[in-house]
Amino acid sequence: IKLVAIMQKFVDQSISANTNYDPVRYEGGRVPMKILLKDLLNAYKLGVKTLYYHNTRDGANDAQADMEDDCAGGACKI
């Protein structure tokens, strides 16, 4: 947030900043509202014009398995 605030001073238009939170790092596996509000108010105080997405990791497994190429005869299907 501090870095975006510094850059915002030199940009004519607003910068849309995103925030990311990892719930695993907090007690009970939830990001406290106090932390979210602190970041929001701090951004406003520092002159950040827009906070766009407030992302949290959901713990979903993003692993992707390789699929076998089934191109028998030289032609591939779509």
PyMOL commands that set and color helices and strands:
alter all, ss='L'
color gray80, all
select helices_A, chain A and resi 2-8+23-25+27-29+33-46+72-74
alter helices_A, ss='H'
color red, helices_A
select strands_A, chain A and resi 16-21+50-56
alter strands_A, ss='S'
color yellow, strands_A
deselect
rebuild
show_as cartoon
